[in-house]
Amino acid sequence: MSKPPILTRRRAATLGAAAAALPLVHIRTAAAAGKLLVGFWDHWVPGANNVMRQQVNAWAEKNKVDVTLDFITSNGGKLQLTAAAETQAKAGHDVMTFASWDVQNFGDSLQPVDDVMQRLTAANGTPNSIVTYLGKLNGNWVAVPTSSGTQTKPPCARISWFKKHGLDLQAMYPPHAEKNALQDAWTWEELLKYAELAAKDNMTFACGLGAGGLNTDATDMHGALFAAYGATLINAESKMQLDSDAMRQVLEFAQRLVKFYPADAVSYDDASNNRALISGKTALIFNPPSAWAVAKRDAPAIAADCWTFPAPAGPKGRFVPTLSFFWGIYNFSKNQSAAKELLEYLMQRDKVEARDNACDGFDLPPYAKLTDFKIWEEVGPPKGTVFNYPLRPSSGQKPSLTASEAPPDIAVQIYSRGVHNQMLARLREGQSIKQVTDWAADEIEGYTRP
């Protein structure tokens, strides 16, 4: 699943003029008591936008608000370009969608929404740690974590291939909540064993080492790997952690793992693992159900042989990569009260579930009480294939965002540069662990200078 490229505050100003001429599609509803301009992410799943439009229209009719609803693609960075232009001009939408780090990038232009989040938390449960890290600025919520677009990136693997090699994925993680001994054995060391077998079968595990902004799937996966070993590049106090025992341990493991990556791993982008799955040339990828959904359309026999299940565990636990989306209200909006009411309405359980049904369970509500929708049990083939996709407490997984142990202004640079990918690519080239950590220290030092 591709992501929009990372955009820092420094880049935002330079992109504003280019974004001003972006074409937008307008959907107009009832008029009488005020106006509201809303910019939502253009969902990739056909039909998902229709349900969102129906919900917004229903709210607008009831509250007599004239709503202009725009669905903005993330392709080509248009979602970020729009935000860059609007925050620079102090004009545009009242409500805007932000992906991952962009809440921090544009947070100074967002209205606090602590009151909305207090009520949503009471109704929907505690937001996960990653959306809390991203969605707060100076201690205040400045954006509402939304289900629309929010995802995890766990393993998705070929059932028949693993079964041939002695592991029944459906028995290990069945399509219902059940703890068993097979799950305890699903570790990064176990994944390495099967990665070697896949390479011998000329199937490979489609794991990339591509450049940061182009291969965020790999950046997310490797961040989860580092977290599972307790290895951090830099801590919350902006101090280097590259000489730690945990860092050496994870890099020693990675030296063995990357030998079995695809030959073209360093040229991977976010579409490469999807293509590998659909072509039948890989036994495992880390991805949301987008690749499976495309396979369901274009290669149904492969889709019917796929199973999504939790990430492997390391010495410090089981961490799954995440990508989070938010809805923010600009502080220059002229109708902030209506904007807050709309967002709170759209994040009610029944509205969230209806949108999730429309996208085959792709969207993941990042709230503790919204992980039990029936769609994840029912969607297929095979039935229950994405049951283990949501981040449920019973899975033993913790959410991961690569580099988030660091302050956000440093973390976003580590992430956007794909430092973790570059470290592993250097190991694959034959560099020593010291050479790799020395390179990383020089790279990160540039991000920490005042």
N, C-alpha and C positions, 0 to 999 in steps of 0.2 A: 504494500500500500504506500503510495507516494505521499510525501508531506510537502507543505510549502517551505521554501528556504528560510533560514533564520534571518531576521531583520533587526539590527541594533538601532539604537536611537541615532547614532551617527549617520547610518545609511538612510534613515527614514526621511530626513529633510531633503536629501538629494533625489528621492523617488517621487516626491509629492506632485511635481508638475506633470510627470508622465501619467500619473493616475487620474488626473482631473478629467480626462476625456474617456474614461472607461464606460462602455455601454452597459446599461442596467435595464432589466425587465421589470415593469411596474404592474403590480396587482392591486387594484383599488377596491376598498370595501366601504361600509356605511359611513356617512358623514353627518355631523351635527355638533359634537362637543369636543373640538380640538383635533389636532393632527399628530401623526406619529410616523416617522420614517424608520424602517427596520431593515438592516442588512444581515441576512442569514447565509450560512454556507450552502452552496449548491450541492446537495447530496448526490453521490454517485449512483445510488440504487434507484432504478426507475420506480416512480410512484411515491417515493418517500416525500418529495416536495409537496405532492398533492395533499397529503394528510396534514402537513404543517400549514399549508395554505388554508385548509378547511378549519383548522383550529384557530388560527389568527382571525379569519373572517367571522367565526362564531363569537369570539371575544369582542371584536370590533362592533358587530351588530348589537350585542347586548349592552355595551358601554357607550355606544354612539360616538365612536372615535373614527376619524378618517385615517386609515392606515395605508401607507405605501410600503409594499413588501417586495424587497429585491433579493433574489437568490444569486450569490456571487461565487464564481468558481475559485477554487484554490490553485487551479492550473496557472502556471506562469507567474505565481505570486500575486495574483490580482486581489486576493483577500487582504493581503498585507499592504499592497499598493494603495488600496482604497483607504485603509486606516491611516497610512502615512499622509495621504493628501488631506484627509479630513482633520487630523490632529494638527497639521500645519496651518490649515485655513481656518480652524475653529468653526467649521460649518460642515453640514452633511447629514448623516443619519443620526437619529436619536439613540438607537440600539445598534451595536455592531458585534460581529463574531470575531473572536480571537483564538488562535491555535497555539497551545503550548506556551512558549516563552513570550509571546506577543503581549500578554497582559502586563508583563514587566516592562517591555519595550515602550508601551503606550500608556502605562498606568497613571502617569501624571495628568493625563487628560480624561480620566475616568472618575465617575461619581461613586463614592462609597455606597455599598449595598449591604451593610451589616444587618439592617432591619429585615431585609428580604431573606438573607441567609439564616438569620435566627429562626424564622418561621419555617423555612425549608428544611433546616436541620431537625427541628422538632417533628416535622411530618415524615421526612424521608430518611432520617438517620444521619450519622456523622459522615461528612465528606472524607474521602481517602486522603492520605498524607501528601500525595503528589499534587492534587488540585489545591490543597490548602497552602502548600509551598508556593505554587504559581499564582494563585488567585488573591493573595494578600500583599499589600504594600504598606509599609510602616504600621503594621498591626491591624489594618482594616481590610475587609473584603472589598475589592474594587471591581470584581466581576463574578457572575454566577456560573459555577460549573454546570455545564449542560450535558445531556446524554447525546445530543445530535453531533456525531462525528467522533466522540470519545471512544477509545478502543484500547484493548490490550494486544500484545503480539506474542502469543504463546506458540509452542510447536504445533505444526500441522503436518501429519505424516501419513504415509501409505500403510494401511492396515495389513495388506497381504504381504508386503516386503518384510515388515517387522515380524509378522507371524512365522514367515519362512525361517527367520533367524531366531525363533524361540520366544518372542515377546508378544503377548496378546494385548494390544493397546486398549481394546474395549473392555477387557477384564481388569486391566490396571486402573483405568479411569472410566468406569461405566457411566451410562447416561442418567445417573442419579447420584445423590450424595452418599458415598460409601467409602470408608477408610479401609485399606487393606495393605498387606505386607509388600505387595509389588510396588506400591507408591513410595515406600521408604527406600527401595532400591533404585528409584529413578533419580540418579545424580548426574553431575557433569562428567564424572569418570565413566558412568555407564553410557552416556551419550557418546563419549569418545570411542568406546568400544564399538558401537554401532556405526559411527562415522568411518572407522577403518574398514568395516565390513562393506559399507556402501561403496567406498572407493574401489574395493576389490571387485564389486559387482558392476562397476562403471555406472553407478547411480548417483553417488555423492550426496552430501547434504549441502543444499544451496545456501551457503553462508558467505557473505561478501566482505570485502575489505576496501570498498570504494571510498571516494572522497566524501567528507562530512555531509554537506548539503544535498548531495546526489544519492547517498546510500545511508539514509537515516535508519532504515530497517536494521542494518548491521550495527550502526552506532547504538541503537536501542538494545539490541541483543547483547553486545559486548559490555554495555554498562550494567546489564543485569548479571552477566558473568562475573564482572569485577565485584559487584555488590555481594554475590553469593560467597565470595572468598573474603569479604570484609576489606577489600582493597580500594583505597581512595587516592586520587591524584593530589587533591588539595582539600583541606578541611574548612569548616565554617569560619575559622579565624584567618583564613587565607594563607595557611602554612602548608608547605609541601609535605607530602606523605609518601614520596616515591621510594624511600629507603626502608620501608616497613617490611616486616616478615610476611604480612599478608600480600603485599605487592609482589614480592619475590615468588611466593607460592602460586599466585594466579598466573604470573608470566611463565613460570616453569610448566604449568599445566598447558598454557596457550601454545608454548613451543611444540608440544606434542599434537595439539588439536589442529592447528592451522595447516599442518602437513597434509591433511585430508580435505581441505577446502578445494573448491573447483579451481582449475588451472587459471581461469580468468577472473578470480575473486577480486583482484585489485581494480578491475574495470567495472565491477558491479554497480548498478544503480538500483533504485527501489522497485523497478519493474523486473529485474533479472530473476529474482527468486520466484516471482509469480509465473513468469514464462517457463522456468524450469519445472515447476510443478505441473502446469497444464500440458507440457510436452511429454510428461512421463519420464523425465530424465533425472528426477531427484526423489529421494526417499523421505526428506524432511526439510521444512522451512520454518522460520519464525515469522508469523504474519497474522493479522486479523483475518476474518473469514472472507475477505475480498477475493483472494486467489481461489479459494474453494467455490465461491459463488460464480466466478467467471468460468471455472471448470465445469460447474453444473450446467452452464449454458453451452459451452464450446466443446467440452470433453466429458460428458456425463459418466462414462465408465470410470474415469479417474476420480471424479468428485465422489462417486459412491464408494470409493476405496480410501477416503480420507478421514482422519480422526484428529480433532483438536483436543489438546490436553495440557495440564500445567507444565511450567518450566522445570527443568532439573534443579536439584538442590546442590548446594555447596556447603562448606564447613560452617558458614554463617547463616544458612537458611535458603529458602526458595524464593527467588525474585523474578517477577514477570515484567517485561517492558510495557510501558504505557504511552499513549498519546492522548492529551486532554484538550477539549474545546470549552470555550467560555462565551458567555454573552455579557457585554459591558454596556454601560450607559455613559455617554459622554457628559462631562461636566459643563459643556456649553449647550446641551440640549435644552430646548424651551418647553419640554413636556416630560420632565423626569418622573413625575408621579404616575402618569399613565404608563410610561415605560416600565417602571417597577411592577405595576399591577399586571402587565402583560407577561413579563418574565416569570413572575410567581405563578400565574395561571398555567403557563406552558410547562412548568416543572411539577405540576401535580401528578400523582402516581398514574391516574387513568390516562392523562394526556401523554405522558412519557411512554406508557406501555403501548398505546395505539400507534405511536410513531415507530416504536421498536418492531411491532408486528409488520409494519409496512416495509421495513428494510431487512426482513429475515433475521432479526436479532443482531445486526451488525453494531448498532449503537449500544454503549454500555453506560448506564447511569452510575456516576461515581459516588453514590450514597449507599450506606450500609443496608438500608431496608428495601432497596430496589434491585435485588439480585435474584429474585425468584419468579420472574415472568415465565409463563408457559412456553413462549416461543422457543426458548433455548432447548426445551425438552422435545419439541415437536418437529422442528425444521430438519430437513434431510434432502437428499439421501446421503448416507444412511441416517435413519431417524436418531436424533440425539447427537449428531456429529459435532455440534458446537455447544453441547450442554456445559462442558467444562471451560468455555471461553470467558464467562464473567468472573470477576475477581471476588469469589465468595470466601468468607472466613474459613469454611470447612476445607478449602483447597490447601491451606497452609502457606499460600503465596503472599508475598508483600509486593506492593507496587514499586516499580523502579523507574526513575528518570535519570538518564546518564548525566553525571557530573553534578547532580543536585545536592551533593554534600557540601559543595562550595557556595559562597554567596552568589545570588542570581546574575549579577553583572559579570562575574568571572565564569560562572558555569555555562552561560549561554555561548561564550566564546570557545570554551573547550568543546562544547557540543557541536557548534556550527563548523568548527575546523576538523571534527572527527578525529580527535587526538587518540582515542582508544583504538580506532581502526588503524591509524597510522603506526601506533606502537606494535600492533600485532602483525601488520604488513612488514615491518622491519624485522621482526622475529622470523617471519617466513623467509625473508631474504638471507637469513643467516647471521644477523647481527646478534651480539651478546645481550644479555639482560642489562648489563651496565651501560652499554652503548645506547640501548633503547631508553632507559630511564634518564640518562644524561641528555639525550635529545628532547625528551618530554620536559625536563626541567628548564631547558633553554626556551622551549616553546611557551610554556605556561608563565615563565617570568615576564614575558612581554605583556601578558594579560593583567598582571598584578601591579604594574607600574602606575603611579598616580597620574 
